Amino acid sequence: MTEHATASHDIERLAVLLSGGPFAVLTGAGLSTASGIPAYRDRHGQWQHRKPIQHQDFLKSETVRRRYWARSFVGWPRVAQAQPSDGHAALTHLWRAAALGALITQNVDGLHQKAGCDDVIELHGGIDQVRCMACQQVYARALVQQWLAQCNPDFASDTVGAAGPAPDGDAQLEDASYAGFRIPACPACEGILKPDVVFFGDNVPRERVAGAMQAVEQAHGLLVVGSSLTVYSGYRFAEQAHRLGKPVVAINQGVTRADPILRAKIELDCNHALARLCQALSIQP
Ligand SMILES: [Zn+2]
């Protein structure tokens, strides 16, 4: 069979599986690349950019926090303005048509919500919120952007545009360019402000994992979209679905950690594959 025929066969196979009952969905960075938010890993599961920030380093080191916030200050507008891709839209159509159940995402960009889906479990949190590590007060990231601008009136004009974005709303700046960057503290208690996302080296909150696991257990199967599942925090859902005898299917260009247990795999661009899946199920946008 040609590659095209193989992909068509796999999409048909996925359509048949989905007609048996709603699937839970797990999405990763591969879905958001078309929205201008780059993926951490390439198709072989290797790091594409510098290593992401570590949770403990952020809490312990003011230099790390200064670097994070300087980069985030530059990278945030692009993330805030990012628009859902055709793939996000297709998943919303499938969800509205009840072909899909709960949508679990490893992404922190809020694009599923922007695409109109309101049954989203953000495993790693959302980049649109900032939390005080001392009093736990939550602030809108857009408000913190104003504080950052007020603390650093001369920073933006020099640096914006020079840096490329990273997946967590962070941007890639040279070390020297943020040495004088000033970071705001929590207005209520002077505590450390941290984006309300799960950094590497931190755990996804237990109740959030339990909610996502329950969604997988209630579903007919699990559809993985745009994730290599390299990190266990995502892989465990595929493992659990498989353990319960439910089909696990992936739309991903490149290897996934779940390859040995997949019932079907579609190695196409997520946007293209999801549009064809809608067609196969006669679901119109
Ligand atoms: Zn506080």
Residues whose N, C-alpha, C, O or C-beta is under 5 A from the ligand:
A	BS01	ZN	C132 A134 C135 Q136 Q137 C186 A188 C189 E190 G191
